[in-house]
């Protein structure tokens, strides 16, 4: 068996047949006028974590690019938002990561985020000019490491690709001139929102010992439904 499942698309429409660990905290949005549906989407807690970080990333880098706020004030604001995002990420993904045996991925992201936050704050408050001039490559690099680790843990080509896109972003930054913060924010935010809106490839390593017999049976039934749905789409 290959490490990645090449038969799955990198990104596709979400399948509604979710496992038990995916439906915990599920948010469903459905807006319609009469019989006409304007918007209908659902977001798992993992999707919600992506959206949370997408909003935080856009807020931080747009602020750095356009608003006339001192670096020290920005550092305080960024620190609060980043710590809030880290706690939110862990809270939203912990049960899912436990069932999927991916707690180490959550730890990895938390360590990368905290490392980036510490380096950013120290570069601002201690006047580390070399680091301060490279905050955009720093965060793109940390994100790339996180995505590649996630891709390996989930055996997902999509996340590995996202990691390389962030590395490519580092190479492109010098050509963005004075818009490096905006460019960094766009790369990070668009990637996160794309992952929240679509289904990515993944080979599950679920530890069903974390689930009750009824929950295991539910997941098995959902797996069969997904397989049948995939066959219908291919045909």
N, C-alpha and C positions, 0 to 999 in steps of 0.2 A: 504494500500500500504506500502511495506517495505521500510526502509530508503535506503538500497542499492538494486540495481537490480541484483539479483544473476543469472539471465538468461544470462547476458552478460559475456563474457570472460574477465579475468583480462587484458590480452594483446592479441592483434590480429593484422592482417594486416590492414593498414589504408583503410578506405572507401573513394573513390574519390568524393562522393556526399557531398560536404562541404556546410555549411551554409554561409550566407553572411558575418558574422563576422569572419569566418575562412579564407575566401579567400582574405581578405584585407592584402596586403603585402606578398602574397603567393610566395614562391620561388620554381620553378620547375627545376629539374636537369635531363637531359636526354642525355646520352652519348651512341653512337652506332657506330659500324663499318659496313657499308652496312645495311643489314637487321638484324644484330645481335646486340641486346641491351646489353651493358656492365653495365649500371647503369641507373635506372630510379626511381626517388623519388621526392616527394614534401614535403615542410616544411612550416607549418603555422607560424605565428609570435610567437605563444606560443612555437612551436618546436624550432624556432630560439633562443628564450630566453633560452631554455634548453641547446642548443648547445653552446651558448655564455658562460653560467655558467660552462658547462662542460670543455670548453677550459681554462677558468680562474682558475677553481679548480685544474685542472691537472698542469697548469703552476705554481701556488702558491706552491702546496705540493711537486712537483718534485724539484722545486728550493730549498725548505727547506730541502729536503732529500739529495740532491746530490751536489749542487753547493756551493763552499766555499765563500759565501757572508755573510757579517756581519749581525747580527740580526736587527740592526738599518736601514741598507740599504734595507733589505728585508721588513721591516715594511713600509718603504716609497713606495716601489714597490707594495706591497700587497694593501696598502691603495688606490693607484691610480687605480689599476686593479679592486678592489672591488667597488669603487665608480663608475667607468665606467660601471661595470656590473650592479649595482643597477639602474643607470639611463637608461641603455639599456633595462633592464627588464621591467621597468615601461613604457617606450616608446613603446616597442613591444607589451605588453599585455593590455594596458589601454583600448583600444576600445573593445576588446574581453571581458575583465573583466566587462566593463560597461554594455554591452548587456547581459552578463550572470549573472549580479548582484553579481559579485565577487570582487568588488573593495577592500573590506575589506581583502581579501586574499593577494592582492598585497601590501596593507599597512602592513599586518602582516609580509610578507617576507622582506619588506624594513626595518621594525623595527628590526627584528632579525639580518639582515645583518649588520646594523649600530651598533647594540649592540655588536655583535661579533667583529666588526672592532675596536670599542672603547676599549673593554677589551683586545684585542690582542695588540694594540698599547701601551696601558698603562702598560701592563705587560712587554713589551720590554723596553720602555723608562723610566719607573719608577722602574724597577727591581722587579716586582711582581713575584717572583720565583714560588709560588704555582700555579698561573694562567699560567705562561709560560710553566710549566711542563705538563699542561693539555690542551694545545691548540687543540690537536686532538680530545679528548672527547668533548671539548667545541663546536667545529664546527659540529661534528656529532650530538651532542645533539640539537643544534639550528636548524640544517637541519631536524632532526626528528620532532621537534615541527612544523616547517613549512609544512612538508609533511602531518602530521596528520591534521593540520588545513585546508590544501587544500583538503584533502580527505573528511573531514566533510562538507566543503563548497560545493564541487562538488558532494558529495555523491558517492565517488569513493573508492572502495576497494583497487584499485591499489596503490593510493597515501597513504592510511593508512598503507598498507603493506610496502611501501617504508620507511615510518617513523619507523616502527618496525625493519626493516633491518638495518637502521642507529643506532638504539638503541642497536641492537645485535652487531653491529660493535664496539661499546664502550666496550662491554664485551670481545670482541675478542682481542682488542688492546694490552693488557698486554702480550699476547702470540706472538706478532709480533716483540718483541725485539726492535732493533734499526731501524726497518723499519716502525715505526708507521706513519710517515708522508706519506710515499708511500702508505701504506695500506688505510689510510684515503682518500687520493686523488683518489685511485682506486674505493673505495666504492661510493664516491660522483660523480665521473666522469662517471663511468659505468651506474649508476642509471639515470643520466641526459640524456646520449646519448640513453639509452634504451627507455626512455619516448619520446625522439624526433623521434625515428625511427618507433615506433609502436603506435597503437591506444589503449588508455586506456578506461576503463569503466567510465561512467559519467551519471548522471541524470541532464539534462539541466534545469536551472531555468531562461531561457531567459526572459528579459524584452523587449517585442517587441514594447513597447512605444518608444524605442530608434531608431526604424527602420521605414522607410517609408512604405506605403501600398505595393509598388512593392517589397520591400525587404522582407516584411513579407510573401508575396505570394511565393517568391523565396524559402524561408526557408521551407515553408509548402510542396512545390513540392520536395525539396531535402529530406525532412523527409520521404515522401512516397517512394522515390527511394531507400533510405537506408533500409526501411522495406522490400521492394520487394527483394532487393539484399540479405538481411539476410535470407529470406525464401528460396531463391534459394540455398544458401550455405548450409543451414540445410538439405534441401532435397537431 
